[in-house]
Amino acid sequence: MPKEYVVIGLLALAGFLIGGVYSTWKTARGLAIILLILTVVTAGAALTWLL
């Protein structure tokens, strides 16, 4: 599998996670913060995988 597919998949996952952060921020801040941390880790993994 080419590494670009993995990077695109990780960035797509980060996009879904940031959408979860946006939708849960007003109701469940704790869950939103956990999702935000997962988003940062996923985006960092995508950049690391690309380099």
CHARMM-style PDB file with segment names, atoms N, HN, CA, C and O in Angstrom:
ATOM      1  N   MET     1       0.860  -1.176   0.000  1.00  0.00      PROA
ATOM      2  CA  MET     1       0.000   0.000   0.000  1.00  0.00      PROA
ATOM      3  C   MET     1       0.905   1.238   0.000  1.00  0.00      PROA
ATOM      4  O   MET     1       1.793   1.361   0.844  1.00  0.00      PROA
ATOM      5  N   PRO     2       0.680   2.139  -0.934  1.00  0.00      PROA
ATOM      6  CA  PRO     2       1.481   3.373  -0.955  1.00  0.00      PROA
ATOM      7  C   PRO     2       1.240   4.206   0.300  1.00  0.00      PROA
ATOM      8  O   PRO     2       0.137   4.233   0.847  1.00  0.00      PROA
ATOM      9  N   LYS     3       2.300   4.886   0.741  1.00  0.00      PROA
ATOM     10  HN  LYS     3       3.196   4.865   0.297  1.00  0.00      PROA
ATOM     11  CA  LYS     3       2.184   5.639   1.990  1.00  0.00      PROA
ATOM     12  C   LYS     3       1.225   6.823   1.878  1.00  0.00      PROA
ATOM     13  O   LYS     3       0.716   7.310   2.887  1.00  0.00      PROA
ATOM     14  N   GLU     4       0.983   7.280   0.660  1.00  0.00      PROA
ATOM     15  HN  GLU     4       1.397   6.884  -0.160  1.00  0.00      PROA
ATOM     16  CA  GLU     4       0.050   8.398   0.506  1.00  0.00      PROA
ATOM     17  C   GLU     4      -1.364   8.007   0.920  1.00  0.00      PROA
ATOM     18  O   GLU     4      -2.106   8.832   1.452  1.00  0.00      PROA
ATOM     19  N   TYR     5      -1.741   6.749   0.676  1.00  0.00      PROA
ATOM     20  HN  TYR     5      -1.138   6.079   0.244  1.00  0.00      PROA
ATOM     21  CA  TYR     5      -3.072   6.289   1.089  1.00  0.00      PROA
ATOM     22  C   TYR     5      -3.214   6.302   2.602  1.00  0.00      PROA
ATOM     23  O   TYR     5      -4.263   6.661   3.136  1.00  0.00      PROA
ATOM     24  N   VAL     6      -2.165   5.913   3.272  1.00  0.00      PROA
ATOM     25  HN  VAL     6      -1.313   5.621   2.838  1.00  0.00      PROA
ATOM     26  CA  VAL     6      -2.202   5.909   4.739  1.00  0.00      PROA
ATOM     27  C   VAL     6      -2.316   7.334   5.254  1.00  0.00      PROA
ATOM     28  O   VAL     6      -3.084   7.599   6.180  1.00  0.00      PROA
ATOM     29  N   VAL     7      -1.565   8.250   4.669  1.00  0.00      PROA
ATOM     30  HN  VAL     7      -0.941   8.035   3.918  1.00  0.00      PROA
ATOM     31  CA  VAL     7      -1.613   9.654   5.091  1.00  0.00      PROA
ATOM     32  C   VAL     7      -2.994  10.240   4.846  1.00  0.00      PROA
ATOM     33  O   VAL     7      -3.528  10.950   5.697  1.00  0.00      PROA
ATOM     34  N   ILE     8      -3.571   9.950   3.699  1.00  0.00      PROA
ATOM     35  HN  ILE     8      -3.137   9.372   3.007  1.00  0.00      PROA
ATOM     36  CA  ILE     8      -4.911  10.458   3.391  1.00  0.00      PROA
ATOM     37  C   ILE     8      -5.932   9.886   4.377  1.00  0.00      PROA
ATOM     38  O   ILE     8      -6.820  10.602   4.839  1.00  0.00      PROA
ATOM     39  N   GLY     9      -5.808   8.616   4.693  1.00  0.00      PROA
ATOM     40  HN  GLY     9      -5.087   8.034   4.319  1.00  0.00      PROA
ATOM     41  CA  GLY     9      -6.710   7.999   5.663  1.00  0.00      PROA
ATOM     42  C   GLY     9      -6.581   8.613   7.046  1.00  0.00      PROA
ATOM     43  O   GLY     9      -7.581   8.862   7.718  1.00  0.00      PROA
ATOM     44  N   LEU    10      -5.342   8.858   7.469  1.00  0.00      PROA
ATOM     45  HN  LEU    10      -4.529   8.655   6.922  1.00  0.00      PROA
ATOM     46  CA  LEU    10      -5.142   9.476   8.782  1.00  0.00      PROA
ATOM     47  C   LEU    10      -5.675  10.906   8.822  1.00  0.00      PROA
ATOM     48  O   LEU    10      -6.251  11.328   9.824  1.00  0.00      PROA
ATOM     49  N   LEU    11      -5.486  11.644   7.741  1.00  0.00      PROA
ATOM     50  HN  LEU    11      -5.018  11.302   6.926  1.00  0.00      PROA
ATOM     51  CA  LEU    11      -6.022  13.008   7.701  1.00  0.00      PROA
ATOM     52  C   LEU    11      -7.543  13.006   7.661  1.00  0.00      PROA
ATOM     53  O   LEU    11      -8.180  13.884   8.243  1.00  0.00      PROA
ATOM     54  N   ALA    12      -8.129  12.028   6.981  1.00  0.00      PROA
ATOM     55  HN  ALA    12      -7.611  11.315   6.509  1.00  0.00      PROA
ATOM     56  CA  ALA    12      -9.589  11.910   6.982  1.00  0.00      PROA
ATOM     57  C   ALA    12     -10.095  11.592   8.383  1.00  0.00      PROA
ATOM     58  O   ALA    12     -11.102  12.145   8.824  1.00  0.00      PROA
ATOM     59  N   LEU    13      -9.397  10.702   9.081  1.00  0.00      PROA
ATOM     60  HN  LEU    13      -8.578  10.252   8.723  1.00  0.00      PROA
ATOM     61  CA  LEU    13      -9.773  10.379  10.460  1.00  0.00      PROA
ATOM     62  C   LEU    13      -9.654  11.613  11.347  1.00  0.00      PROA
ATOM     63  O   LEU    13     -10.511  11.850  12.198  1.00  0.00      PROA
ATOM     64  N   ALA    14      -8.600  12.397  11.155  1.00  0.00      PROA
ATOM     65  HN  ALA    14      -7.904  12.205  10.464  1.00  0.00      PROA
ATOM     66  CA  ALA    14      -8.450  13.633  11.920  1.00  0.00      PROA
ATOM     67  C   ALA    14      -9.596  14.598  11.627  1.00  0.00      PROA
ATOM     68  O   ALA    14     -10.060  15.304  12.522  1.00  0.00      PROA
ATOM     69  N   GLY    15     -10.049  14.630  10.388  1.00  0.00      PROA
ATOM     70  HN  GLY    15      -9.672  14.056   9.661  1.00  0.00      PROA
ATOM     71  CA  GLY    15     -11.189  15.487  10.030  1.00  0.00      PROA
ATOM     72  C   GLY    15     -12.462  15.055  10.724  1.00  0.00      PROA
ATOM     73  O   GLY    15     -13.221  15.893  11.211  1.00  0.00      PROA
ATOM     74  N   PHE    16     -12.705  13.742  10.773  1.00  0.00      PROA
ATOM     75  HN  PHE    16     -12.088  13.062  10.378  1.00  0.00      PROA
ATOM     76  CA  PHE    16     -13.885  13.252  11.493  1.00  0.00      PROA
ATOM     77  C   PHE    16     -13.782  13.561  12.985  1.00  0.00      PROA
ATOM     78  O   PHE    16     -14.774  13.918  13.623  1.00  0.00      PROA
ATOM     79  N   LEU    17     -12.590  13.424  13.529  1.00  0.00      PROA
ATOM     80  HN  LEU    17     -11.784  13.134  13.011  1.00  0.00      PROA
ATOM     81  CA  LEU    17     -12.421  13.699  14.954  1.00  0.00      PROA
ATOM     82  C   LEU    17     -12.628  15.178  15.271  1.00  0.00      PROA
ATOM     83  O   LEU    17     -13.229  15.511  16.292  1.00  0.00      PROA
ATOM     84  N   ILE    18     -12.139  16.065  14.410  1.00  0.00      PROA
ATOM     85  HN  ILE    18     -11.650  15.795  13.581  1.00  0.00      PROA
ATOM     86  CA  ILE    18     -12.335  17.494  14.674  1.00  0.00      PROA
ATOM     87  C   ILE    18     -13.808  17.860  14.544  1.00  0.00      PROA
ATOM     88  O   ILE    18     -14.282  18.776  15.216  1.00  0.00      PROA
ATOM     89  N   GLY    19     -14.528  17.157  13.690  1.00  0.00      PROA
ATOM     90  HN  GLY    19     -14.143  16.413  13.144  1.00  0.00      PROA
ATOM     91  CA  GLY    19     -15.985  17.343  13.621  1.00  0.00      PROA
ATOM     92  C   GLY    19     -16.656  16.907  14.906  1.00  0.00      PROA
ATOM     93  O   GLY    19     -17.618  17.532  15.353  1.00  0.00      PROA
ATOM     94  N   GLY    20     -16.155  15.838  15.502  1.00  0.00      PROA
ATOM     95  HN  GLY    20     -15.373  15.330  15.139  1.00  0.00      PROA
ATOM     96  CA  GLY    20     -16.674  15.396  16.793  1.00  0.00      PROA
ATOM     97  C   GLY    20     -16.390  16.407  17.893  1.00  0.00      PROA
ATOM     98  O   GLY    20     -17.222  16.636  18.772  1.00  0.00      PROA
ATOM     99  N   VAL    21     -15.217  17.005  17.835  1.00  0.00      PROA
ATOM    100  HN  VAL    21     -14.542  16.820  17.121  1.00  0.00      PROA
ATOM    101  CA  VAL    21     -14.880  18.052  18.816  1.00  0.00      PROA
ATOM    102  C   VAL    21     -15.851  19.211  18.675  1.00  0.00      PROA
ATOM    103  O   VAL    21     -16.374  19.719  19.667  1.00  0.00      PROA
ATOM    104  N   TYR    22     -16.086  19.621  17.454  1.00  0.00      PROA
ATOM    105  HN  TYR    22     -15.662  19.208  16.648  1.00  0.00      PROA
ATOM    106  CA  TYR    22     -16.987  20.755  17.217  1.00  0.00      PROA
ATOM    107  C   TYR    22     -18.412  20.464  17.695  1.00  0.00      PROA
ATOM    108  O   TYR    22     -19.072  21.334  18.264  1.00  0.00      PROA
ATOM    109  N   SER    23     -18.873  19.252  17.462  1.00  0.00      PROA
ATOM    110  HN  SER    23     -18.337  18.545  16.999  1.00  0.00      PROA
ATOM    111  CA  SER    23     -20.259  18.949  17.801  1.00  0.00      PROA
ATOM    112  C   SER    23     -20.468  18.661  19.285  1.00  0.00      PROA
ATOM    113  O   SER    23     -21.584  18.813  19.781  1.00  0.00      PROA
ATOM    114  N   THR    24     -19.433  18.250  20.001  1.00  0.00      PROA
ATOM    115  HN  THR    24     -18.526  18.126  19.598  1.00  0.00      PROA
ATOM    116  CA  THR    24     -19.609  17.931  21.417  1.00  0.00      PROA
ATOM    117  C   THR    24     -19.089  19.007  22.356  1.00  0.00      PROA
ATOM    118  O   THR    24     -19.192  18.851  23.572  1.00  0.00      PROA
ATOM    119  N   TRP    25     -18.538  20.087  21.835  1.00  0.00      PROA
ATOM    120  HN  TRP    25     -18.454  20.213  20.847  1.00  0.00      PROA
ATOM    121  CA  TRP    25     -17.903  21.082  22.700  1.00  0.00      PROA
ATOM    122  C   TRP    25     -18.874  21.691  23.709  1.00  0.00      PROA
ATOM    123  O   TRP    25     -18.505  21.865  24.871  1.00  0.00      PROA
ATOM    124  N   LYS    26     -20.083  22.016  23.310  1.00  0.00      PROA
ATOM    125  HN  LYS    26     -20.382  21.874  22.367  1.00  0.00      PROA
ATOM    126  CA  LYS    26     -21.013  22.693  24.217  1.00  0.00      PROA
ATOM    127  C   LYS    26     -21.667  21.750  25.217  1.00  0.00      PROA
ATOM    128  O   LYS    26     -22.084  22.190  26.289  1.00  0.00      PROA
ATOM    129  N   THR    27     -21.765  20.477  24.898  1.00  0.00      PROA
ATOM    130  HN  THR    27     -21.427  20.119  24.028  1.00  0.00      PROA
ATOM    131  CA  THR    27     -22.481  19.556  25.779  1.00  0.00      PROA
ATOM    132  C   THR    27     -21.564  18.708  26.638  1.00  0.00      PROA
ATOM    133  O   THR    27     -21.873  18.453  27.802  1.00  0.00      PROA
ATOM    134  N   ALA    28     -20.452  18.270  26.096  1.00  0.00      PROA
ATOM    135  HN  ALA    28     -20.200  18.477  25.150  1.00  0.00      PROA
ATOM    136  CA  ALA    28     -19.562  17.368  26.834  1.00  0.00      PROA
ATOM    137  C   ALA    28     -18.119  17.810  26.605  1.00  0.00      PROA
ATOM    138  O   ALA    28     -17.432  17.296  25.723  1.00  0.00      PROA
ATOM    139  N   ARG    29     -17.677  18.761  27.405  1.00  0.00      PROA
ATOM    140  HN  ARG    29     -18.235  19.179  28.121  1.00  0.00      PROA
ATOM    141  CA  ARG    29     -16.332  19.316  27.206  1.00  0.00      PROA
ATOM    142  C   ARG    29     -15.231  18.291  27.441  1.00  0.00      PROA
ATOM    143  O   ARG    29     -14.205  18.313  26.762  1.00  0.00      PROA
ATOM    144  N   GLY    30     -15.438  17.401  28.393  1.00  0.00      PROA
ATOM    145  HN  GLY    30     -16.272  17.383  28.945  1.00  0.00      PROA
ATOM    146  CA  GLY    30     -14.426  16.385  28.671  1.00  0.00      PROA
ATOM    147  C   GLY    30     -14.189  15.485  27.469  1.00  0.00      PROA
ATOM    148  O   GLY    30     -13.047  15.223  27.092  1.00  0.00      PROA
ATOM    149  N   LEU    31     -15.271  15.018  26.875  1.00  0.00      PROA
ATOM    150  HN  LEU    31     -16.199  15.231  27.181  1.00  0.00      PROA
ATOM    151  CA  LEU    31     -15.167  14.182  25.679  1.00  0.00      PROA
ATOM    152  C   LEU    31     -14.567  14.973  24.524  1.00  0.00      PROA
ATOM    153  O   LEU    31     -13.789  14.430  23.740  1.00  0.00      PROA
ATOM    154  N   ALA    32     -14.919  16.235  24.413  1.00  0.00      PROA
ATOM    155  HN  ALA    32     -15.551  16.676  25.050  1.00  0.00      PROA
ATOM    156  CA  ALA    32     -14.382  17.067  23.337  1.00  0.00      PROA
ATOM    157  C   ALA    32     -12.875  17.240  23.482  1.00  0.00      PROA
ATOM    158  O   ALA    32     -12.160  17.258  22.481  1.00  0.00      PROA
ATOM    159  N   ILE    33     -12.388  17.365  24.695  1.00  0.00      PROA
ATOM    160  HN  ILE    33     -12.969  17.350  25.509  1.00  0.00      PROA
ATOM    161  CA  ILE    33     -10.954  17.512  24.913  1.00  0.00      PROA
ATOM    162  C   ILE    33     -10.228  16.213  24.567  1.00  0.00      PROA
ATOM    163  O   ILE    33      -9.140  16.243  23.993  1.00  0.00      PROA
ATOM    164  N   ILE    34     -10.822  15.084  24.913  1.00  0.00      PROA
ATOM    165  HN  ILE    34     -11.706  15.060  25.380  1.00  0.00      PROA
ATOM    166  CA  ILE    34     -10.229  13.799  24.552  1.00  0.00      PROA
ATOM    167  C   ILE    34     -10.176  13.646  23.030  1.00  0.00      PROA
ATOM    168  O   ILE    34      -9.170  13.198  22.480  1.00  0.00      PROA
ATOM    169  N   LEU    35     -11.267  14.023  22.357  1.00  0.00      PROA
ATOM    170  HN  LEU    35     -12.084  14.387  22.804  1.00  0.00      PROA
ATOM    171  CA  LEU    35     -11.284  13.958  20.902  1.00  0.00      PROA
ATOM    172  C   LEU    35     -10.260  14.912  20.283  1.00  0.00      PROA
ATOM    173  O   LEU    35      -9.658  14.599  19.256  1.00  0.00      PROA
ATOM    174  N   LEU    36     -10.067  16.065  20.905  1.00  0.00      PROA
ATOM    175  HN  LEU    36     -10.556  16.319  21.739  1.00  0.00      PROA
ATOM    176  CA  LEU    36      -9.081  17.019  20.417  1.00  0.00      PROA
ATOM    177  C   LEU    36      -7.669  16.446  20.528  1.00  0.00      PROA
ATOM    178  O   LEU    36      -6.862  16.595  19.611  1.00  0.00      PROA
ATOM    179  N   ILE    37      -7.377  15.800  21.635  1.00  0.00      PROA
ATOM    180  HN  ILE    37      -8.033  15.679  22.381  1.00  0.00      PROA
ATOM    181  CA  ILE    37      -6.067  15.167  21.805  1.00  0.00      PROA
ATOM    182  C   ILE    37      -5.865  14.076  20.756  1.00  0.00      PROA
ATOM    183  O   ILE    37      -4.791  13.971  20.164  1.00  0.00      PROA
ATOM    184  N   LEU    38      -6.897  13.267  20.526  1.00  0.00      PROA
ATOM    185  HN  LEU    38      -7.770  13.352  21.007  1.00  0.00      PROA
ATOM    186  CA  LEU    38      -6.800  12.228  19.495  1.00  0.00      PROA
ATOM    187  C   LEU    38      -6.614  12.829  18.106  1.00  0.00      PROA
ATOM    188  O   LEU    38      -5.919  12.254  17.268  1.00  0.00      PROA
ATOM    189  N   THR    39      -7.228  13.975  17.860  1.00  0.00      PROA
ATOM    190  HN  THR    39      -7.792  14.442  18.541  1.00  0.00      PROA
ATOM    191  CA  THR    39      -7.069  14.655  16.579  1.00  0.00      PROA
ATOM    192  C   THR    39      -5.629  15.098  16.369  1.00  0.00      PROA
ATOM    193  O   THR    39      -5.065  14.917  15.291  1.00  0.00      PROA
ATOM    194  N   VAL    40      -5.045  15.677  17.402  1.00  0.00      PROA
ATOM    195  HN  VAL    40      -5.503  15.824  18.278  1.00  0.00      PROA
ATOM    196  CA  VAL    40      -3.657  16.141  17.300  1.00  0.00      PROA
ATOM    197  C   VAL    40      -2.714  14.959  17.094  1.00  0.00      PROA
ATOM    198  O   VAL    40      -1.787  15.037  16.288  1.00  0.00      PROA
ATOM    199  N   VAL    41      -2.946  13.871  17.812  1.00  0.00      PROA
ATOM    200  HN  VAL    41      -3.700  13.807  18.467  1.00  0.00      PROA
ATOM    201  CA  VAL    41      -2.105  12.685  17.657  1.00  0.00      PROA
ATOM    202  C   VAL    41      -2.241  12.109  16.248  1.00  0.00      PROA
ATOM    203  O   VAL    41      -1.246  11.721  15.637  1.00  0.00      PROA
ATOM    204  N   THR    42      -3.453  12.053  15.739  1.00  0.00      PROA
ATOM    205  HN  THR    42      -4.262  12.368  16.235  1.00  0.00      PROA
ATOM    206  CA  THR    42      -3.677  11.507  14.402  1.00  0.00      PROA
ATOM    207  C   THR    42      -3.047  12.388  13.323  1.00  0.00      PROA
ATOM    208  O   THR    42      -2.425  11.875  12.392  1.00  0.00      PROA
ATOM    209  N   ALA    43      -3.199  13.682  13.437  1.00  0.00      PROA
ATOM    210  HN  ALA    43      -3.704  14.099  14.193  1.00  0.00      PROA
ATOM    211  CA  ALA    43      -2.586  14.581  12.455  1.00  0.00      PROA
ATOM    212  C   ALA    43      -1.061  14.512  12.547  1.00  0.00      PROA
ATOM    213  O   ALA    43      -0.378  14.546  11.524  1.00  0.00      PROA
ATOM    214  N   GLY    44      -0.530  14.416  13.750  1.00  0.00      PROA
ATOM    215  HN  GLY    44      -1.084  14.389  14.582  1.00  0.00      PROA
ATOM    216  CA  GLY    44       0.907  14.259  13.917  1.00  0.00      PROA
ATOM    217  C   GLY    44       1.410  12.960  13.323  1.00  0.00      PROA
ATOM    218  O   GLY    44       2.486  12.925  12.726  1.00  0.00      PROA
ATOM    219  N   ALA    45       0.645  11.894  13.480  1.00  0.00      PROA
ATOM    220  HN  ALA    45      -0.229  11.923  13.965  1.00  0.00      PROA
ATOM    221  CA  ALA    45       1.029  10.608  12.892  1.00  0.00      PROA
ATOM    222  C   ALA    45       1.020  10.695  11.367  1.00  0.00      PROA
ATOM    223  O   ALA    45       1.879  10.109  10.708  1.00  0.00      PROA
ATOM    224  N   ALA    46       0.060  11.418  10.807  1.00  0.00      PROA
ATOM    225  HN  ALA    46      -0.638  11.893  11.343  1.00  0.00      PROA
ATOM    226  CA  ALA    46       0.004  11.576   9.350  1.00  0.00      PROA
ATOM    227  C   ALA    46       1.228  12.333   8.845  1.00  0.00      PROA
ATOM    228  O   ALA    46       1.830  11.943   7.845  1.00  0.00      PROA
ATOM    229  N   LEU    47       1.597  13.402   9.525  1.00  0.00      PROA
ATOM    230  HN  LEU    47       1.108  13.719  10.338  1.00  0.00      PROA
ATOM    231  CA  LEU    47       2.777  14.164   9.112  1.00  0.00      PROA
ATOM    232  C   LEU    47       4.048  13.354   9.287  1.00  0.00      PROA
ATOM    233  O   LEU    47       4.940  13.406   8.440  1.00  0.00      PROA
ATOM    234  N   THR    48       4.141  12.606  10.378  1.00  0.00      PROA
ATOM    235  HN  THR    48       3.417  12.563  11.066  1.00  0.00      PROA
ATOM    236  CA  THR    48       5.315  11.775  10.602  1.00  0.00      PROA
ATOM    237  C   THR    48       5.420  10.685   9.544  1.00  0.00      PROA
ATOM    238  O   THR    48       6.510  10.401   9.047  1.00  0.00      PROA
ATOM    239  N   TRP    49       4.295  10.078   9.201  1.00  0.00      PROA
ATOM    240  HN  TRP    49       3.410  10.308   9.605  1.00  0.00      PROA
ATOM    241  CA  TRP    49       4.278   9.013   8.197  1.00  0.00      PROA
ATOM    242  C   TRP    49       4.681   9.569   6.839  1.00  0.00      PROA
ATOM    243  O   TRP    49       5.352   8.890   6.061  1.00  0.00      PROA
ATOM    244  N   LEU    50       4.278  10.793   6.553  1.00  0.00      PROA
ATOM    245  HN  LEU    50       3.733  11.344   7.185  1.00  0.00      PROA
ATOM    246  CA  LEU    50       4.590  11.399   5.263  1.00  0.00      PROA
ATOM    247  C   LEU    50       6.075  11.714   5.135  1.00  0.00      PROA
ATOM    248  O   LEU    50       6.660  11.560   4.063  1.00  0.00      PROA
ATOM    249  N   LEU    51       6.673  12.151   6.226  1.00  0.00      PROA
ATOM    250  HN  LEU    51       6.198  12.276   7.097  1.00  0.00      PROA
ATOM    251  CA  LEU    51       8.093  12.510   6.177  1.00  0.00      PROA
ATOM    252  C   LEU    51       8.930  11.259   6.332  1.00  0.00      PROA
ATOM    253  OT1 LEU    51      10.159  11.333   6.319  1.00  0.00      PROA
TER     254      LEU     51
END
